[in-house]
Amino acid sequence: MDNDPATAPSSAPAPPSVVAQLLATEHWSLLATRGTMWSEVMSRITILLTVLTGSLVILGLVAQAGGFGAMFQVLAIGLAGAGLILGTLTSVRVFLASDEDAGLILAMNRLRAAYAELAPGIEDQFLTSTRSDEAGLMQTYSLGVRRHPLVHVVGSTNFFVGTVNTLVAGALAALISATMDAATGVVVLVGVLAAVAYFTLFLYAAFRSFGARRRALPPPDAPERSAGARLSKR
């Protein structure tokens, strides 16, 4: 084993300028990852909405050509089913992206905490948070504005996709019941019940997904471990 001091790795701490450069590099890497991820998610949502819009156009043309007969009903059920499958898959991807986005936000919060250690007092200039708890996560998401979590959830991309899928699920169930010559009231009731059932399942999946991330966060009163302490444990 080579014990030459000239070739042995140095245990001296890196200069603050080098640490700041490494932290900035990691920060830009996280930002690029976040931008690429949401670009891919928005592309999927655009494809989903394009498919649903195209399905409505096709049904309109078929109805003009042959009325609302058996061909129309079969085609409507098929297109609605395909749209629901694509929408559910898109919703799963948005779930994963939202969870990954929360992880990226927390990682950047930790980097800002390291910046604050290098330059004490600079955290007063940050609009976003330096903490790794739920309050720090929401502060970064809302850019320092006090906002109820429910507003954040309802205005999210995930909730939008889930709502679109709920409407398609209700329409699909109503179409299927209509082909069985059910009364109008029964068709409406079946569609509403199917939409409620799908939306309930969506909310449960959201609770399970984001609940796991929330349970992994430290409690609000937990002391933040400094970047130097984290490095010393490695």
C-alpha positions in Angstrom: 0.0 0.0 0.0 1.4 3.4 -1.0 2.0 5.6 2.1 3.7 8.4 0.2 2.3 11.7 1.7 2.7 13.3 -1.7 0.1 10.9 -3.3 -2.1 10.4 -0.2 -5.5 12.2 -0.5 -5.7 15.4 1.4 -7.9 15.7 4.4 -7.9 19.5 4.5 -11.3 21.1 3.9 -11.9 22.5 0.4 -11.8 26.3 0.1 -15.2 28.0 0.3 -15.0 29.1 -3.3 -14.6 25.5 -4.4 -17.5 24.4 -2.2 -19.7 27.2 -3.6 -18.8 26.1 -7.1 -19.7 22.5 -6.4 -23.0 23.4 -4.8 -23.9 25.7 -7.7 -23.1 22.9 -10.1 -25.4 20.5 -8.2 -28.1 23.2 -8.1 -28.1 23.7 -11.8 -28.1 19.9 -12.3 -31.3 19.7 -10.2 -32.9 22.6 -12.0 -32.1 21.0 -15.4 -33.6 17.6 -14.2 -36.7 19.4 -13.0 -37.2 21.2 -16.3 -36.7 18.1 -18.4 -39.1 16.1 -16.2 -41.9 18.6 -16.5 -41.4 19.1 -20.2 -41.9 15.4 -20.7 -45.0 15.4 -18.4 -46.5 18.3 -20.3 -45.9 16.5 -23.6 -47.8 13.5 -22.3 -50.7 15.7 -21.2 -50.8 17.4 -24.5 -50.9 14.0 -26.3 -53.8 13.0 -24.0 -55.8 16.1 -24.7 -55.2 15.7 -28.4 -56.4 12.2 -28.4 -59.6 13.2 -26.5 -60.2 16.1 -28.8 -59.7 13.9 -31.9 -62.1 11.3 -30.4 -64.8 14.0 -30.1 -64.2 15.1 -33.7 -64.4 11.5 -35.0 -67.7 10.9 -33.1 -69.1 14.1 -34.5 -68.3 13.1 -38.1 -69.7 9.6 -37.5 -72.9 11.0 -36.0 -73.4 13.3 -39.0 -72.8 10.4 -41.5 -74.8 7.6 -39.8 -76.6 9.0 -36.8 -76.4 7.6 -33.3 -76.9 4.0 -34.1 -75.0 0.9 -33.0 -71.8 1.9 -34.9 -71.7 5.2 -33.1 -72.2 3.6 -29.7 -69.5 1.0 -30.2 -67.1 3.6 -31.5 -67.9 5.9 -28.6 -67.3 3.2 -26.0 -64.1 2.2 -27.7 -62.7 5.7 -27.9 -63.8 6.6 -24.3 -62.2 3.4 -23.0 -58.9 4.1 -24.9 -59.0 7.7 -23.6 -59.5 6.5 -20.0 -56.6 4.1 -20.2 -54.3 6.8 -21.7 -55.5 9.2 -19.1 -54.9 6.8 -16.2 -51.4 6.1 -17.4 -50.7 9.8 -17.8 -52.0 10.4 -14.2 -49.6 7.8 -12.9 -46.7 9.6 -14.6 -47.9 12.9 -13.1 -48.1 11.3 -9.7 -44.5 10.1 -10.0 -43.3 13.4 -11.4 -45.0 15.3 -8.6 -43.3 13.2 -6.0 -39.9 13.5 -7.8 -40.5 17.3 -8.0 -41.0 17.5 -4.2 -37.7 15.6 -3.8 -35.9 18.0 -6.1 -37.3 21.0 -4.2 -36.1 19.5 -0.9 -32.7 18.9 -2.4 -32.4 22.5 -3.5 -33.6 23.7 -0.1 -30.6 21.8 1.4 -28.3 23.4 -1.1 -29.6 26.8 0.0 -28.9 25.9 3.6 -25.3 25.1 2.6 -25.1 28.5 0.8 -26.3 30.1 4.1 -23.5 28.4 6.0 -20.9 29.7 3.5 -22.3 33.2 3.7 -24.2 33.8 7.0 -27.1 36.2 6.6 -27.7 35.5 2.9 -30.8 33.5 3.8 -32.6 36.8 4.4 -32.3 37.4 0.7 -33.9 34.1 -0.3 -37.5 34.0 -1.3 -37.5 30.3 -1.0 -36.7 28.1 2.0 -33.6 26.5 3.4 -35.4 23.9 5.5 -36.2 20.3 4.6 -39.5 20.0 6.4 -43.0 20.3 5.1 -43.2 24.1 5.8 -39.9 24.6 3.9 -41.3 22.6 1.0 -44.5 24.6 0.8 -42.6 27.9 1.2 -40.5 27.1 -1.8 -43.5 25.9 -3.8 -45.5 29.1 -3.0 -42.5 31.4 -3.2 -43.0 32.7 0.3 -46.7 33.4 -0.1 -49.1 32.0 2.6 -51.4 29.6 0.7 -53.7 26.9 1.9 -52.4 23.4 0.9 -55.9 22.7 -0.6 -55.5 25.6 -3.1 -52.1 24.2 -4.1 -53.7 20.7 -4.6 -56.7 21.9 -6.6 -54.6 24.1 -8.8 -52.0 21.3 -9.5 -51.4 19.5 -12.8 -52.2 16.2 -11.1 -55.7 17.4 -10.1 -56.3 18.7 -13.6 -55.5 15.3 -15.2 -57.5 13.5 -12.5 -60.5 15.6 -13.2 -60.3 15.0 -17.0 -60.1 11.3 -16.4 -63.1 11.4 -14.0 -65.2 13.0 -16.7 -64.1 10.4 -19.2 -64.9 7.6 -16.7 -68.4 8.9 -16.1 -69.0 9.3 -19.8 -67.8 5.7 -20.5 -70.1 4.3 -17.9 -73.0 6.3 -19.2 -72.4 5.1 -22.7 -72.2 1.5 -21.7 -75.5 1.8 -19.8 -77.1 3.6 -22.7 -76.3 0.7 -25.0 -78.4 -1.6 -22.7 -81.5 0.6 -23.3 -81.5 1.9 -19.7 -83.7 4.8 -18.9 -82.3 8.3 -19.0 -82.3 8.7 -15.3 -80.4 5.4 -14.9 -77.9 6.4 -17.5 -77.2 9.7 -15.6 -77.0 7.9 -12.3 -74.6 5.3 -13.5 -72.4 8.0 -15.1 -72.3 10.0 -11.9 -71.6 7.0 -9.7 -68.8 5.9 -12.0 -67.3 9.4 -11.9 -67.5 9.5 -8.1 -65.9 6.1 -7.8 -63.0 7.0 -10.1 -62.4 10.3 -8.4 -62.4 8.6 -5.0 -59.8 6.1 -6.2 -57.8 9.0 -7.6 -57.9 10.9 -4.3 -56.9 7.7 -2.4 -53.9 7.2 -4.8 -52.9 10.8 -4.3 -53.1 10.4 -0.5 -51.0 7.3 -0.6 -48.4 8.8 -2.9 -47.9 12.2 -1.2 -48.6 10.8 2.3 -45.4 8.6 2.0 -43.3 11.7 1.1 -44.9 13.7 3.9 -44.3 11.0 6.5 -40.6 10.9 5.4 -40.2 14.7 6.2 -38.8 15.7 9.6 -41.3 17.3 12.0 -41.5 21.1 12.0 -39.7 21.4 15.4 -36.8 19.1 14.4 -33.4 20.9 14.3 -31.9 21.3 10.9 -28.7 19.4 10.5 -26.0 21.6 8.9 -24.3 20.7 5.7 -21.0 20.4 7.6 -22.5 17.8 9.9 -23.9 15.9 7.0 -20.5 15.8 5.3 -18.8 14.8 8.5 -20.9 11.7 8.7 -19.9 10.4 5.3 
